[in-house]
Amino acid sequence: MGTVSGVVSRQILPACGNLCFFCPSLRSRSRQPVKRYKKLLADIFQDEVSNDRRISKLCEYAARNPLRIPEIASFLEQRCYKDLRNEKYQSVKTVMLVFRKIISSCKEHMTLFANSMLAAMQTLLDANQDELIITGSESLYDFVKNQKDGTYMSCLERFIPKLCQLAQEVGEVKRVQYLRASGLQALCALVWLMAESSHISVEFDNIVSVVLENYVCPTEDIHHLNQNSWNWEVPRDESHVSPSPDVAGKFPSRAMIANDQGHLSVSEEVSMKPSLWAKMCLQNMAKLGKESTVMHPMMESLFRYFDTGNLWSQKTGIAFPVLREIQILIDDSGQDLHFLLLILIKHLDHKNVHKQPEMQLDIIQVVTTLCKHAKVQASVAIASSINYTIRHLQKSLHCLLYDSNVEPEQSKWNKRFNEVVDECLTELLLKVGDAGLILDTMANILESIPNIATIARTTISALYRVSQIVVSLPNLSYQSKAFPEALFQQILPAMLHPDHETRVGVHQFFSVILHPFSFSTQADSTMHEFDKIKPLRTVSVLSSSALMFEMLRDQQDHEEKDQNHSGDLIPLGLSSHQISQLFSSLWKQSISAENQPRNFVAIAHTYSLALLFSLPKQKYLDALTQSFQIAFSLRDLSLFAGGTLPPSRRRSLFVLSTSMIIIALQAYSVLPPIPSLKAILSGKEVDPFLCLVEDSKLVTNEEEPWQQKILYGSKEDNASALRCLSEIRINEEQSRNALVSAILNNLDNLTDHEESFIRDELQKEFLPDDLCVVDKYASLQERASLLIPDDDSFSNSTECQLSTADDSVLPGVNQLLQSVIETVKYVRSTSIYNANDASFKEVVGQCETLSTVKLRKTSILLDEVSDPFLYQKTFKNGAQTLCRTQEVHQFLDPLRLPPSSPCDNFLKTAGLLMGK
């Protein structure tokens, strides 16, 4: 039966079909099944008006039969081209409507029809009819919104030039409004896809340009939008209060315009507002801030547009409204808000802005205003922003140094630049929330301070200004802790800077950071710009020690009351080790031949602070002995006529040391010797440049008319100082022995051992701490000389050994074996301690001992170069002489290499044999 039916179907029926052509049932096509999608497509295009029900049936069919989607897409594409040639524009709209419906129902099969739809959209955008262009833009919006990734990003980028051209269309108002809105709508979707795929197009500058051109919203548009019962306000908290009602919040967010499927939720009239889609583009641009690598080029494109049009002014430009809106969107999305400020501050160094003074002022003002609306949060970005702003503050201070040599307009700009940078820096510092982060940043800046005097002064002046603001912040990182070690280790070498004004600035900077209750209010040549600032506390940085000690006692007795009075100000503390290092640094500074009167005043104040923070220590015997040792040793050194210090410096050093003794006696309540010591400093004949006033407050006599005739350190001044020093007499009551006895008599609750220890220590000379910082501003030759011994014996012995090895006869095998045996014996003899017999604590103790000895030897060796006055010190009574030269040579002996050993001889001989 099957064979018969096959014959009929293959032979008989075709023959009948050819003969009986009038019979439709016998034709060949009637025996083939009709494809349903073609019937559905035919039904859709049967009428001129599109039928949503028929289109829905086609979409359901395509979803159930994905293999038919390429055929459907190809049919729609060809139908689009055909209708365009025949100018059947309504049918073309129907084709694109079918494409848009298929997108929403067949997202997972996008690859089957994407190419056909992209080609059709490209054709529509190139058409000459406005309605077709708008249809193509709307179709492109739906296509992009239904993308799950950036697969078609490269294909979509070719639409950007056409869309940008569309968004810049000119002509009739209503026509232009619709064309621009459709172009911006498609661009909005493209920017959204860029944000989702973290991609920046090469045409992004053009996108930014057209978006910002359409961003400005006319008054009638705002009024019209407000009449639509839409809540256009962007939700924001108290920190997002807009400074102007016309800045932000005039338009809805994306959730109010489109749903999750990308369909518009607003009326057609509202959706055809170009300014609305421009704002939506900005919202999508803000999403690019998820990654810094993408946000940075995005913001640079915005900045280039503002630079080209000079739109940074807050009065006439749009830079602040745009950036303010981006700031709100970034904050609402939970991204790093401070990164925007960092990029904006970095833009001040851009080549487009570098030669535009007024533009620089406008940019800094924009940063300041944006910073006022930022949240208080410690972050790496805000720390970097502060670092860059400090550099600009240094630049402004450097310009002010030469303010008298420039034109009046330039001088006016310099002052204005300094004001706006200072205001910006203040706002940035207030947004940190934790002073510890700023202290670490200042340590990094101090580490790279140069030797150039002008740059060093401006750097310290900028840090001084920062310190005034930082002390008002809560110090959470270093609360109830010692002074930050990183910053402290950079302050100590900065106090030894070659420039004397820089050293004074470092002392003032250190004083403000260490004790927030003291601020500088006196005139200062290097910091004259900061004198106009009214500090939170009016206590002078160089205030008297008696006042500071009284404040400390009040704080200890009434801790809770003082905490309520001082608010969040938490003074830092100094550890015992830091106090010891600070005394050693003060010693090196005091004996410098480049000191000026203001340097001695700064040293006296820092000495007072060191005493202030050594008093609360439970065991302050070391601080007590060191504080009096350094004062006694400096006084003896000032009266020693055999040193290399000029007489004028020795005279000031005597005043400084005597003031330090008085301050220390007051700190430890040893009051009887103070009147006698003050009598030595009474009268201007002792030092016309320094005087002790207001209960042990060392100040400079800058208003004395005598200084107008004789300069400090001049030939006349040195002669006067030498005559003054020769007339100074230390009586028995003012001697060291008498002062030591007075100190011991005043100290209570001391055991005999402690009293004997203090007496012996106070009789000794002050020695700098082993770990005292080395002068990093010394030359390379000076540093290298510290590692080279002065004795030439080692080099001579080496030369002898080399010459002997060259001239000697090669040894035999027996001699080589004998040298090996001697080498083994030598190595065994060097192993003094057996590791198996030593406990862990003993090994640790030996390591600590060796480390201490090494540090002490290194410190003494370094002092020989940096301190010429430590070679020999002789005192008037002749009873005590300190000659450290011999001591240094004793310590140098262990540092030399050992003599030639049998091992060296064996290796040397083996090398000669291998060479032969």
Helices and strands as residue ranges (DSSP letters): H 2-7, I 8-12, H 13-19, G 24-26, G 29-31, H 36-44, H 52-64, G 66-68, H 69-85, H 89-105, G 107-112, H 114-125, H 130-145, H 153-156, G 157-159, H 160-167, H 173-197, H 204-213, H 219-226, G 238-240, H 254-257, H 268-271, H 274-286, G 287-290, H 292-309, H 319-332, H 338-346, G 347-349, H 351-354, H 357-372, H 380-401, G 403-405, H 408-430, H 435-447, H 453-470, H 485-494, H 500-514, G 528-530, H 545-557, H 559-566, H 576-590, H 597-614, H 621-638, H 647-667, H 674-681, E 690-693, E 697-700, G 705-708, H 715-727, G 732-734, H 736-746, H 752-763, H 780-785, H 793-807, H 813-830, G 835-837, H 840-866, G 868-870, E 872-874, E 881-883, H 884-895, H 902-915
